[in-house]
Amino acid sequence: MNQTIDISSKSVSHRWTQHDTHWALSLFGTAVGAGILFLPINLGMGGFWPLIIMAVLAFPMTYMAHRGLARFVLSSRHNDADFTDVVAEHFGANVGRMISMLYFLSIFPILLIYGVGLTNTVDSFLVNQLGWVSPNRVLLSGVLVAGMIAIMLGGERLMLRAFAAMVYPLVAILAFLSFYLVPSWQTPNLSLPPMGELGMSLWLAVPVVIFSFSHAAAISSFANIQRRHYGDEAQGKSEQILKRAGIMLVAFVLLFVFSCVLTLTPAQMAEAKAQNVSVLSYLANVTHNPFIGTLGPLVAFIAITSSFLGHFLGARESLNGLVTKHSKLTYKSADKLGVIVMFFAIWGCSVINPSILDMMGALSGPVIAMILFIMPTVAAYKVKALAQYRGQVGTYFIFITGMLAISALLYNLMG
């Protein structure tokens, strides 16, 4: 009888379904935000060899970290436990409350940034590409934010369909642009930089790579839905979906990054960084190519929208957990209140269009690194259900990577 269970279990965990495809696309969409348009600049400035090394490390850094967080969420004794429940269960009420609050505060500023970014992108497209008069910012931002939140309120099925509808065109456009630039490729400088300079470039590139591929905001909801969908097979299925999402993410993004880096010199990358423009905007300016100039806003719109949905998923879940644990509100009431508060906060920020948002995003970085890399490692040595991962190479790898990311982020903030 046990043998039969094992065989059926194995067949379930290895069978790939439409549900799995939709979730792989959702994780891809959460990770690919507007940051992808700046990733070639941030990585290309250090030269060719740091880029090669970070390209090799990108997949293990991305997959192992998110796998660790999913394992942490699934380690709860309770089948319906979200991230806030799990941290309270494993680290106690007070520490759990603090971690949950930090988790929410690390995601929410990103939503504010995306609200502003989406409004600016659509406004710029309407004015510069379509020749329209700039619309009323209050009305434009309100419609855009309400539209994105409405997708999330439509339930899991609508959300997954929306991700699929956005991610396929995004992948196609990124691949097309990558190959479109091939005739402009130049031979890179293959000389190896001094070890000190190489080490500094790699160190500072770690957080850039981590956050360009991060889909941590969606992992708690993702893991819980796999538990409801697959039961005891949730962990195996979660890791399978995470692996395929990570491969697709790293492959398509690095193809785009390499194509841009081989098209532009490190000096041009530095100039683009100084101008604070995306790589597609800079390419359009230096090549005077209207085709690239038109595709840039489209890529930004799709990337920001898909990433907004994934981050809203995480912010909504964590805020609901915090409110229900520290008030007498039911989960349904807390959810309604949380959605209303977040809508008006994102809308208001999109109208005001403040410049402080970049700093808010930078400050959320160390917290995301701690939750994505450090906390699952600590949990492996504290939580009995995760004891099997103690001493594994992957556990040490993500811990060291997380420490490098946090130290690099703090170095940048102090600099």
LINTA-V260217 format. One record per residue. OMEGA is omega in radians with two decimals (999 if undefined). Layout:
# LINTA-V260217
omega->OMEGA
omega->OMEGA
This chain:
# LINTA-V260217
omega->3.09
omega->-3.14
omega->3.12
omega->3.12
omega->-3.13
omega->-3.11
omega->3.14
omega->3.11
omega->-3.14
omega->-3.11
omega->3.12
omega->-3.07
omega->-3.10
omega->3.13
omega->-3.11
omega->-3.06
omega->3.09
omega->3.06
omega->-3.14
omega->3.12
omega->-3.14
omega->3.14
omega->3.05
omega->3.10
omega->3.13
omega->3.11
omega->3.07
omega->-3.12
omega->3.10
omega->-3.09
omega->-3.03
omega->3.06
omega->-3.12
omega->-3.12
omega->3.14
omega->-3.12
omega->3.10
omega->-3.12
omega->3.12
omega->3.13
omega->-3.09
omega->3.13
omega->-3.06
omega->-3.12
omega->-3.09
omega->-3.13
omega->-2.98
omega->-3.03
omega->3.02
omega->3.11
omega->3.12
omega->-3.10
omega->3.14
omega->3.09
omega->3.11
omega->-3.08
omega->-3.00
omega->-3.09
omega->3.13
omega->3.10
omega->-3.08
omega->-3.04
omega->-3.06
omega->-3.12
omega->-3.11
omega->3.04
omega->3.12
omega->3.13
omega->3.10
omega->3.09
omega->3.14
omega->-3.13
omega->-3.10
omega->-3.11
omega->-3.12
omega->3.07
omega->-3.08
omega->-3.04
omega->-3.09
omega->-3.07
omega->3.02
omega->-3.05
omega->-3.12
omega->3.10
omega->-3.05
omega->-3.14
omega->3.09
omega->-3.13
omega->-3.03
omega->-3.04
omega->-3.14
omega->-3.03
omega->-3.05
omega->3.12
omega->3.12
omega->3.11
omega->-3.12
omega->3.14
omega->-3.14
omega->3.12
omega->3.11
omega->3.13
omega->3.12
omega->-3.10
omega->3.08
omega->-3.13
omega->-2.99
omega->3.09
omega->3.11
omega->3.07
omega->3.11
omega->3.13
omega->-3.14
omega->3.08
omega->3.10
omega->-3.09
omega->3.14
omega->3.12
omega->-3.13
omega->-3.13
omega->-3.13
omega->3.12
omega->3.14
omega->-3.13
omega->-3.13
omega->-3.08
omega->-3.00
omega->-3.10
omega->-3.09
omega->3.10
omega->3.13
omega->2.97
omega->-3.12
omega->-3.10
omega->3.07
omega->-3.02
omega->3.13
omega->-3.13
omega->-3.11
omega->-3.11
omega->3.13
omega->3.13
omega->-3.11
omega->-3.12
omega->3.12
omega->3.12
omega->3.14
omega->3.13
omega->3.12
omega->3.09
omega->-3.12
omega->-3.14
omega->-3.14
omega->3.09
omega->-3.05
omega->-3.06
omega->3.14
omega->3.14
omega->-3.13
omega->3.09
omega->3.12
omega->3.10
omega->-3.14
omega->-3.12
omega->-3.12
omega->-3.01
omega->3.13
omega->3.07
omega->-3.14
omega->3.10
omega->-3.12
omega->-3.13
omega->3.13
omega->3.13
omega->-3.14
omega->3.13
omega->-3.14
omega->3.14
omega->3.12
omega->-3.11
omega->-3.05
omega->3.13
omega->-3.13
omega->-3.10
omega->3.08
omega->3.08
omega->-3.11
omega->3.05
omega->-3.04
omega->3.12
omega->-3.10
omega->3.13
omega->3.07
omega->-3.04
omega->3.13
omega->3.13
omega->3.11
omega->3.14
omega->3.12
omega->3.13
omega->3.14
omega->-3.13
omega->-3.10
omega->3.14
omega->-3.08
omega->3.14
omega->3.12
omega->-3.14
omega->-3.10
omega->-3.03
omega->3.04
omega->-3.13
omega->-3.04
omega->2.96
omega->-3.10
omega->-3.07
omega->-3.08
omega->-2.98
omega->-3.12
omega->3.11
omega->3.12
omega->-3.10
omega->3.14
omega->3.14
omega->3.08
omega->3.12
omega->3.10
omega->-3.05
omega->-3.00
omega->3.12
omega->-3.10
omega->3.13
omega->-3.02
omega->-3.09
omega->3.12
omega->3.14
omega->3.13
omega->-3.12
omega->3.11
omega->3.14
omega->3.13
omega->-3.12
omega->-3.12
omega->3.09
omega->-3.14
omega->3.12
omega->3.14
omega->-3.12
omega->-3.10
omega->-3.10
omega->-3.07
omega->-3.12
omega->-3.13
omega->3.04
omega->3.13
omega->-3.12
omega->-3.12
omega->-3.13
omega->3.11
omega->-3.10
omega->3.12
omega->3.11
omega->-3.09
omega->3.10
omega->3.06
omega->3.11
omega->3.10
omega->3.07
omega->3.12
omega->3.12
omega->3.11
omega->3.11
omega->3.12
omega->3.12
omega->3.13
omega->3.09
omega->3.12
omega->-3.09
omega->3.13
omega->3.08
omega->3.14
omega->3.11
omega->3.13
omega->-3.11
omega->-3.07
omega->3.13
omega->-3.10
omega->-3.10
omega->-3.11
omega->3.13
omega->3.11
omega->3.13
omega->3.12
omega->-3.12
omega->-3.11
omega->3.12
omega->3.14
omega->3.10
omega->-3.13
omega->-3.13
omega->-3.11
omega->-3.10
omega->-3.13
omega->-3.11
omega->-3.12
omega->3.14
omega->3.08
omega->-3.11
omega->-3.14
omega->3.14
omega->3.07
omega->3.10
omega->-3.14
omega->-3.13
omega->-3.14
omega->-3.13
omega->-3.10
omega->3.11
omega->3.09
omega->3.13
omega->3.13
omega->-3.08
omega->-3.09
omega->-3.14
omega->-3.05
omega->3.05
omega->3.13
omega->-3.13
omega->3.01
omega->-3.13
omega->-3.12
omega->3.13
omega->3.13
omega->3.14
omega->3.12
omega->3.14
omega->-3.12
omega->3.13
omega->3.13
omega->-3.13
omega->-3.12
omega->3.11
omega->-3.09
omega->3.11
omega->-3.14
omega->3.13
omega->3.14
omega->3.14
omega->3.13
omega->3.11
omega->-3.09
omega->3.12
omega->-3.08
omega->-3.14
omega->-3.08
omega->-3.03
omega->3.12
omega->3.11
omega->3.10
omega->3.11
omega->3.14
omega->-3.14
omega->3.12
omega->-3.10
omega->3.14
omega->-3.14
omega->3.11
omega->3.13
omega->3.13
omega->-3.11
omega->-3.07
omega->-3.04
omega->-3.01
omega->-3.04
omega->3.10
omega->3.10
omega->3.09
omega->-3.13
omega->3.14
omega->-3.12
omega->-3.13
omega->-3.03
omega->-3.09
omega->-3.10
omega->-3.13
omega->-3.05
omega->-3.10
omega->-3.10
omega->3.10
omega->3.07
omega->3.12
omega->-3.13
omega->-3.14
omega->3.13
omega->3.10
omega->-3.11
omega->-3.11
omega->3.09
omega->3.13
omega->3.12
omega->3.12
omega->3.12
omega->3.09
omega->-3.12
omega->-3.11
omega->-3.13
omega->3.13
omega->3.11
omega->3.11
omega->3.10
omega->3.11
omega->-3.13
omega->-3.11
omega->3.14
omega->999
